[in-house]
Amino acid sequence: MEAWPGVLSAVREFAGLSQGELARRAGTSRPTLSAYEHGRKAPTADTLERLLAATGFRLEVAPVVSWREVPLPGGRSCWVADRLWRLPVREAFAVVVLPLELNWSASGRAFVTRDRRQRARLYEVLLREGSPADLERWVDGALLVDAWEDMVVPRAVRAAWRPVLEFDLSRSAGVDAAAS
């Protein structure tokens, strides 16, 4: 629970609310909110959700992505996730200039990820050369699925990633079918 004090005060400040105003909106007292923000008291999950909602935020649970290194022909390797992940919209559609060690053949090239073709080229480079941190920073799972068929990657990279994409697609199809 140690992270909650920082989260609460950060979202309150981002929303431009005083402790008193947030306490009023969330139906709690200012001293109680202060105790939450300073870590002297821990809110229940329901209380935390109510406080966050009053600031315009919500509590979300996101899966942790695990990575495995997959050997490729020629003594190389690539990193493959156990599941897909999402990026915030602003990051998913950013202009990306990769560091030299990732894009040595086109150093300094800017990828405009709003353009589907450029996003596919960026993802090709990252799937071949990127570390888990690089992939989580610049690849969006849904946009990867969208670009997948148009991407040119080595067969071994495609084979390593295909089960991840197919699993997440089949899992989401099952959720969609259950919802209807």
trRosetta pair geometry for C-beta under 8 A, 3 or more apart (Angstrom, degrees):
i j d omega theta_ij theta_ji phi_ij phi_ji
1 4 5.3 -30 -175 7 71 123
1 39 7.9 140 119 -136 94 83
1 42 4.3 -3 172 -126 158 129
2 5 7.2 -42 -174 16 44 102
2 39 6.6 22 -135 -125 61 127
3 6 6.0 -66 -169 45 53 108
3 7 5.9 50 142 -24 83 111
4 7 5.3 -59 -140 40 37 112
4 8 5.9 37 164 -22 72 106
4 36 6.8 -74 133 180 114 90
4 39 7.7 135 73 -97 86 74
4 42 6.7 99 53 -138 149 78
4 43 6.7 -154 170 31 149 98
4 48 6.5 -80 -138 -117 127 127
5 8 6.1 -57 -147 35 26 109
5 9 6.5 14 162 -7 63 108
5 36 6.7 178 -102 146 69 53
5 37 5.2 94 -153 -175 79 32
5 38 6.0 114 -141 -75 132 3
5 39 4.2 -56 -47 -54 145 83
6 9 6.3 -61 -144 42 28 101
6 10 5.9 28 159 -21 65 114
7 10 5.8 -61 -144 38 26 111
7 11 6.3 15 164 -11 65 108
8 11 6.4 -61 -144 39 25 100
8 12 6.1 24 158 -18 63 112
8 33 7.6 -168 166 -167 134 82
8 36 5.6 39 15 127 178 109
8 37 5.0 -125 95 -94 121 76
8 43 7.9 119 -77 0 140 135
8 48 7.8 -102 -79 -135 107 82
8 51 6.2 -12 -128 137 105 141
8 52 7.9 -100 -107 -73 69 76
9 12 5.6 -56 -144 39 31 114
9 13 6.1 29 159 -17 66 108
9 37 4.6 93 -61 -150 99 113
10 13 6.0 -58 -146 39 26 106
10 14 6.2 28 154 -21 63 109
11 14 5.4 -50 -141 37 34 115
11 15 6.2 30 158 -15 65 107
11 52 6.2 3 117 -128 166 74
11 55 4.5 99 143 121 104 158
11 56 8.0 -165 -179 59 104 74
11 57 4.9 -74 -147 4 139 149
12 15 5.9 -62 -151 41 27 107
12 17 5.1 -92 -166 69 76 101
12 19 7.0 33 176 -88 153 55
12 22 5.1 -49 -127 -57 111 156
12 37 7.5 -45 13 -96 146 130
12 55 5.8 -101 -89 -100 47 135
13 16 7.4 40 -180 -75 35 29
13 17 7.8 -106 -77 48 22 64
14 55 7.3 75 70 173 93 121
15 22 7.6 105 78 -88 135 109
15 55 4.1 -138 -31 -158 153 85
15 56 5.6 155 -108 22 116 109
15 57 7.8 -112 -56 -16 120 99
17 21 4.5 -134 -161 86 91 116
17 22 4.5 104 132 -55 136 92
17 25 7.4 -68 -141 11 147 138
17 54 7.9 72 -98 132 176 96
17 55 6.4 -120 14 -110 139 86
18 21 4.7 94 50 7 81 100
18 22 7.0 -152 86 -2 41 85
19 22 6.0 -59 -147 41 30 107
19 23 6.0 32 156 -22 66 110
19 30 5.0 91 128 -149 103 92
19 33 5.2 165 -166 101 94 129
19 34 5.8 38 -163 -68 152 83
19 37 7.2 -94 -109 -4 115 151
20 23 5.7 -56 -146 36 27 112
20 24 6.4 28 155 -20 63 106
20 30 4.8 -15 -94 -89 63 130
21 24 5.7 -52 -148 34 32 112
21 25 6.3 28 155 -16 65 107
22 25 5.7 -56 -145 40 32 110
22 26 5.9 13 162 -5 68 115
22 33 6.1 136 94 -145 108 156
22 51 6.8 47 167 -154 112 84
22 54 5.8 121 -154 115 72 127
22 55 6.5 3 -122 -70 114 94
23 26 6.2 -68 -139 48 24 99
23 28 5.1 -97 -151 82 77 76
23 29 5.7 -7 -173 154 133 14
23 30 4.4 -124 -1 -74 164 55
23 32 7.1 126 -129 58 116 90
23 33 4.5 -118 -80 -16 100 139
24 27 7.9 29 177 -67 26 32
25 54 4.0 136 117 -160 115 121
26 33 7.5 118 56 -87 135 120
26 47 8.0 75 166 -167 123 70
26 50 5.1 114 -157 135 95 95
26 51 4.8 21 -124 -99 157 57
26 53 7.7 127 -109 65 90 83
26 54 4.1 -99 -68 -19 86 157
27 50 7.0 -59 43 164 104 137
28 32 4.9 -106 167 80 111 131
28 33 5.8 128 100 -53 121 91
28 47 7.2 70 -71 -154 141 108
28 50 7.9 121 -28 107 113 125
28 51 7.4 -23 13 -83 139 98
29 32 4.5 94 60 6 86 103
29 33 7.0 -151 94 -4 46 85
30 33 5.6 -53 -145 38 34 112
30 34 6.2 40 154 -23 66 105
31 34 5.5 -52 -146 36 32 116
31 35 6.4 37 152 -23 64 102
32 35 5.6 -51 -151 32 34 113
32 36 6.7 35 149 -19 64 101
32 41 6.9 -69 -156 75 67 152
33 36 5.6 -52 -153 34 36 112
33 37 6.3 30 152 -16 68 107
33 51 7.3 151 -120 -124 98 126
34 37 5.7 -56 -144 40 31 109
34 38 6.1 11 162 -3 66 113
35 38 6.3 -66 -139 49 25 97
35 40 4.3 -86 -155 72 80 107
35 41 3.9 32 139 17 117 115
36 39 7.9 35 177 -67 27 26
36 40 7.9 -72 -48 52 20 71
36 41 5.7 -56 -72 80 56 89
36 42 7.3 93 -125 -128 75 21
36 43 5.1 22 -120 -39 128 104
36 47 8.0 -145 -96 131 145 123
36 51 7.3 -133 118 -88 165 169
39 42 7.9 13 -150 -73 54 73
43 47 3.9 -131 -172 95 106 118
43 48 4.5 142 100 -59 126 78
43 51 6.6 -68 -133 -3 173 138
44 47 4.6 94 50 8 77 103
44 48 6.9 -140 92 -6 39 87
45 48 5.6 -54 -146 37 30 113
45 49 6.4 33 154 -19 64 105
45 59 7.5 -144 -164 89 82 169
46 49 5.8 -54 -150 36 30 111
46 50 6.4 29 152 -19 64 107
47 50 5.6 -54 -148 37 33 112
47 51 6.3 33 153 -18 66 105
48 51 5.8 -53 -146 37 31 110
48 52 6.2 28 156 -16 65 108
48 59 6.2 62 121 -60 107 142
49 52 5.8 -57 -145 40 29 109
49 53 6.1 32 156 -23 65 108
49 58 7.0 21 -147 -149 81 71
49 59 5.2 -85 -95 12 78 121
50 53 5.7 -52 -144 35 28 113
50 54 6.6 31 154 -22 61 105
51 54 5.8 -57 -154 32 30 112
51 55 7.0 18 152 -9 62 106
52 55 5.9 -66 -157 40 37 105
52 57 4.4 -82 -177 88 93 94
52 58 5.8 127 122 -109 123 24
52 59 5.6 136 36 -41 163 81
53 56 7.7 59 -172 -65 32 14
53 57 7.2 -108 -76 69 27 49
53 58 6.2 41 -83 -92 74 76
62 85 7.5 61 178 -141 116 96
63 83 5.8 -23 110 86 145 154
63 85 7.4 -135 71 -98 92 86
65 81 4.9 -32 -171 -150 114 117
65 82 6.6 169 -160 43 61 80
65 83 5.9 -132 -114 60 78 86
65 85 5.2 -62 -56 -48 133 128
65 132 7.6 174 111 -162 115 110
65 136 6.6 179 55 -93 147 116
66 81 7.1 124 72 -158 43 62
66 82 4.5 18 61 3 92 129
66 83 7.9 64 30 12 74 89
67 79 5.1 -5 -169 -172 120 109
67 80 7.0 143 -153 72 68 37
67 81 5.8 -40 -96 -98 71 56
67 82 7.5 -124 -72 -15 27 83
67 132 4.3 -82 -62 -92 163 130
68 79 7.3 154 77 -152 33 62
68 80 5.7 -26 63 63 82 88
68 82 7.4 79 -7 -59 101 88
69 77 5.0 25 177 161 99 138
69 78 7.6 163 -154 83 60 27
69 79 5.8 -38 -99 -97 61 68
69 80 8.0 143 -111 18 15 77
70 77 6.0 158 78 -162 42 83
70 78 5.5 -20 60 63 98 76
70 79 7.4 154 13 -107 83 16
70 80 5.2 37 -18 -5 126 120
70 156 7.5 -180 133 157 117 99
70 160 4.4 133 112 -127 175 144
71 76 7.8 131 -164 87 55 42
71 77 5.1 -48 -105 -99 41 94
72 75 8.0 -17 77 70 72 19
72 76 4.4 -28 66 83 115 89
72 77 5.6 175 5 -99 87 29
72 78 5.9 62 -42 -9 125 92
72 154 6.7 68 -157 99 130 149
72 156 4.7 140 -132 103 85 146
72 157 6.9 1 -103 -57 130 78
73 76 7.4 7 76 37 40 92
73 154 7.9 -144 38 174 102 140
73 156 6.1 176 -1 -32 89 151
78 127 6.3 24 -165 163 137 63
78 128 6.3 -74 -101 -134 121 29
78 156 7.7 149 14 114 123 97
78 157 5.2 57 6 -112 168 94
78 160 6.4 153 75 67 117 157
79 130 6.8 -89 40 99 115 73
79 131 6.3 71 -10 -155 151 34
79 132 5.2 -125 165 -60 155 72
79 135 6.4 -139 88 -12 120 142
80 160 4.7 -127 -72 152 145 109
80 161 5.8 -149 -127 -82 106 65
80 164 6.5 -166 179 -31 99 140
81 84 6.9 116 95 -84 137 35
81 85 7.2 -106 -172 -10 162 101
81 132 7.5 119 -81 -128 87 92
81 135 7.0 -158 -43 125 115 144
81 164 6.0 98 78 -144 77 153
82 164 6.9 -164 -165 -114 17 108
83 141 7.8 -13 144 -114 65 148
83 164 6.7 -164 -100 -157 20 98
83 167 7.6 -92 -108 98 68 120
83 168 6.2 118 -154 -79 71 113
84 141 2.8 113 173 -147 108 134
84 142 7.2 119 151 -46 139 49
84 144 6.7 -157 -131 54 118 127
84 145 7.1 -9 -110 -40 162 108
84 164 6.6 129 -49 154 80 102
84 165 7.2 69 -57 -102 124 57
84 168 4.7 15 10 -88 115 171
85 136 6.4 6 67 -128 152 82
85 140 7.7 -105 97 -144 66 44
85 141 5.1 144 48 -32 32 121
86 92 7.7 -34 -175 -70 69 131
86 140 5.9 29 -145 -155 50 89
86 141 5.8 -70 -69 32 54 103
86 142 6.4 23 -105 -4 92 105
87 91 4.4 -114 169 91 119 111
87 92 4.2 154 79 -64 115 85
87 138 7.9 7 -79 -149 155 12
87 139 7.6 162 -33 94 126 29
87 140 4.3 -93 19 -90 104 95
88 91 4.9 78 62 15 83 105
88 92 6.9 -158 88 -12 36 91
89 92 5.6 -57 -140 36 30 112
89 93 6.3 -7 171 12 66 110
90 93 6.9 -80 -147 53 20 85
90 94 6.6 50 152 -67 61 93
91 94 5.5 -22 -146 -22 36 122
91 137 7.7 -113 -176 -180 127 55
91 138 7.8 -125 167 -110 95 41
91 140 7.8 142 103 -66 88 108
92 113 6.8 -146 151 128 47 137
92 140 4.1 28 -123 -51 109 147
92 143 6.0 152 -169 -17 112 145
93 113 5.3 -156 -137 94 37 99
93 114 4.8 55 -163 -76 104 79
94 113 5.9 33 57 28 48 126
94 138 8.0 -98 58 -128 116 78
95 110 5.3 3 178 -177 105 111
95 111 7.0 162 -160 78 53 48
95 112 5.4 -18 -109 -104 85 62
95 113 7.1 -161 -90 6 31 82
96 110 7.1 146 72 -158 37 59
96 111 4.7 -18 62 58 92 102
96 113 6.1 53 -2 -37 109 114
96 122 5.9 80 69 -136 134 143
96 138 5.5 79 -125 -136 153 124
97 108 6.4 -11 -157 -155 118 38
97 109 7.0 168 -129 83 75 38
97 110 5.1 -38 -76 -97 91 68
97 111 7.5 169 -78 14 39 74
98 102 4.2 -101 170 84 124 121
98 103 4.0 105 77 -6 127 121
98 109 7.6 2 30 64 92 84
98 111 7.5 39 -22 -2 95 119
98 122 7.5 166 -44 -142 119 87
98 125 6.5 -115 -31 124 168 144
98 126 7.8 -153 -102 -73 136 85
98 134 8.0 46 -136 -154 103 121
98 138 7.9 -13 -90 -70 92 172
99 102 5.4 84 63 12 73 101
99 103 7.4 136 75 25 34 85
100 103 7.0 -91 -134 64 24 65
100 104 5.8 58 174 -96 69 69
100 107 5.3 13 -115 -122 83 108
101 104 6.7 11 -128 -57 20 101
101 129 7.8 174 134 170 67 122
102 125 6.2 86 157 153 93 112
102 126 7.1 10 -171 -96 127 61
102 129 4.8 140 -147 116 67 130
102 130 6.1 34 -131 -83 121 72
102 134 6.4 162 -99 -142 143 152
103 106 5.4 -54 167 63 105 80
103 107 6.4 154 107 -90 86 41
103 109 6.2 -112 152 41 144 106
103 125 5.5 9 -91 -165 91 150
103 129 7.5 170 -62 66 50 159
104 107 6.3 3 -147 -64 33 93
106 109 4.1 4 140 -20 110 136
111 118 4.8 164 -160 164 75 102
111 119 6.9 119 164 -87 114 38
111 121 6.5 -158 -121 82 118 100
111 122 4.0 102 179 -71 167 119
112 115 4.8 56 93 9 100 110
112 118 5.0 56 55 81 67 162
113 118 6.5 -122 -89 102 34 101
113 119 4.4 80 -148 -93 70 95
113 122 6.3 -50 -92 25 94 156
113 138 8.0 -160 -78 -171 147 86
113 143 7.8 42 177 166 110 158
114 119 7.7 160 22 -48 10 116
115 118 4.2 57 82 17 110 111
115 119 6.5 175 84 -15 53 85
116 119 5.6 -55 -146 36 30 114
116 120 6.4 33 155 -22 65 103
116 146 7.3 -97 -139 130 111 117
116 147 6.5 -178 -173 -94 85 98
116 150 7.9 54 146 65 106 156
117 120 5.7 -51 -150 33 32 112
117 121 6.6 31 151 -17 64 102
117 150 7.7 -91 -110 142 65 140
118 121 5.6 -50 -149 35 37 112
118 122 6.4 40 150 -21 66 103
119 122 5.6 -52 -149 35 33 114
119 123 6.3 32 153 -18 66 106
119 143 6.2 -77 164 165 143 124
119 147 5.9 -138 107 -72 100 148
120 123 5.7 -55 -147 39 31 111
120 124 6.5 40 151 -27 64 101
120 147 4.0 -170 -94 -166 88 125
120 150 5.2 -52 -129 99 158 107
120 151 5.1 -150 -168 -86 97 78
121 124 5.6 -47 -151 27 33 116
121 125 6.8 32 152 -16 63 101
122 125 6.0 -58 -158 35 33 109
122 126 6.3 24 151 -14 67 111
122 138 6.7 -114 157 155 121 124
123 126 5.6 -57 -141 43 34 110
123 127 6.0 34 160 -21 69 105
123 139 5.8 97 -117 -115 91 104
123 143 7.8 -163 -65 118 139 95
123 144 5.8 162 -142 -113 145 82
123 147 5.8 126 35 91 151 146
123 151 6.1 -73 93 -109 112 135
124 127 6.2 -56 -145 35 25 106
124 128 6.5 14 158 -9 61 112
124 151 5.2 178 -77 -161 93 99
124 152 5.9 16 -121 64 142 65
124 153 5.4 -158 -137 -74 80 87
125 128 6.1 -70 -154 43 27 104
125 129 5.7 -29 172 27 68 118
125 130 7.4 85 122 -37 68 99
126 129 6.6 -76 -120 58 22 79
126 130 3.9 12 -162 -22 68 140
126 134 5.8 -161 -142 133 98 109
126 135 5.7 136 163 -96 115 69
126 138 5.9 -155 -93 83 152 120
126 139 5.7 -170 109 -54 152 115
127 130 6.8 -2 -53 29 16 108
127 135 7.5 77 -87 -106 51 113
127 139 7.8 93 -61 -92 80 151
127 151 7.7 63 19 168 147 146
127 153 5.5 -28 92 -119 134 145
127 157 5.4 106 141 177 110 130
127 161 6.6 -35 -148 -52 129 150
128 153 6.3 -162 -58 -140 97 95
128 154 6.9 100 -107 6 105 105
128 157 6.0 -54 -88 -87 68 159
129 134 7.8 -54 106 104 76 163
130 134 3.5 -136 -156 93 104 129
130 135 4.9 132 120 -53 134 79
130 138 7.6 -132 -119 49 152 117
130 139 7.8 162 79 -23 167 123
131 134 4.8 101 47 5 69 102
131 135 7.1 -136 93 -3 37 88
132 135 5.7 -58 -146 39 31 111
132 136 6.2 24 160 -13 68 109
133 136 6.0 -57 -142 42 28 106
133 137 6.1 29 157 -23 63 112
134 137 5.8 -63 -149 36 27 112
134 138 6.3 -24 172 19 65 112
135 138 7.0 -85 -137 52 20 79
135 139 4.9 -27 -166 22 67 127
136 139 7.3 -41 -77 48 16 87
139 143 7.6 -155 -171 74 58 103
139 144 5.6 39 -179 -65 105 120
140 143 4.1 58 76 22 107 113
140 144 6.5 -172 85 -18 50 84
141 144 5.5 -52 -146 30 29 115
141 145 6.7 31 155 -18 63 100
141 168 6.9 -94 175 158 127 169
142 145 5.7 -49 -154 32 35 113
142 146 6.5 37 147 -20 64 105
143 146 5.2 -47 -147 35 38 118
143 147 6.3 25 157 -9 68 108
144 147 6.1 -65 -144 45 28 99
144 148 6.2 58 153 -63 64 91
144 165 7.2 -128 119 -98 105 112
145 148 5.6 -25 -149 -17 29 123
145 165 5.7 154 -103 -149 83 106
145 168 7.4 -117 -75 90 130 121
145 169 6.6 144 -137 -73 135 107
147 150 5.7 -81 -168 55 62 102
147 151 5.6 72 138 -49 93 104
148 151 5.8 -55 -149 13 28 116
148 165 6.0 92 -104 -140 157 163
151 158 8.0 168 94 -95 107 101
153 157 4.3 -95 155 86 117 128
153 158 5.3 148 83 -55 105 86
153 161 7.9 23 93 22 157 137
154 157 4.7 90 62 6 84 103
154 158 7.0 -154 94 -5 42 88
155 158 5.6 -58 -147 40 32 111
155 159 6.0 31 156 -20 68 108
156 159 5.7 -51 -142 37 30 112
156 160 6.3 32 155 -21 63 106
157 160 5.8 -55 -148 35 30 111
157 161 6.4 13 159 -6 65 112
158 161 6.2 -67 -144 45 27 100
158 162 6.0 44 158 -45 66 103
159 162 5.9 -37 -139 10 27 119
160 163 8.0 -67 174 24 28 97
161 164 5.5 -62 -164 37 55 115
161 165 6.1 45 148 -17 85 106
162 165 6.0 -62 -148 41 33 106
162 166 5.9 25 160 -15 70 112
163 166 5.7 -58 -137 44 30 108
163 167 5.8 34 162 -24 67 108
164 167 5.9 -54 -145 34 24 111
164 168 6.5 16 159 -11 61 108
165 168 6.2 -60 -147 40 28 104
165 169 6.2 25 156 -17 65 111
166 169 5.7 -57 -144 40 30 110
166 170 6.1 26 159 -17 67 108
167 170 6.0 -58 -144 39 27 105
167 171 6.1 26 156 -19 64 109
168 171 5.6 -53 -141 38 31 112
168 172 6.3 27 159 -15 65 106
169 172 6.0 -56 -145 39 29 105
169 173 6.3 32 153 -22 63 106
170 173 5.5 -50 -146 34 33 114
170 174 6.5 37 152 -21 63 102
171 174 5.7 -53 -154 32 32 113
171 175 6.7 32 149 -18 63 103
172 175 5.4 -49 -149 35 40 113
172 176 6.3 42 151 -21 68 103
173 176 5.5 -51 -146 37 34 112
173 177 6.2 34 154 -19 66 105
174 177 5.7 -52 -143 37 30 110
174 178 6.3 29 156 -19 64 107
175 178 5.8 -57 -147 37 29 110
175 179 6.3 29 154 -22 64 108
176 179 5.8 -57 -149 33 30 111
176 180 6.7 18 158 -14 64 108
177 180 6.2 -63 -151 36 31 103
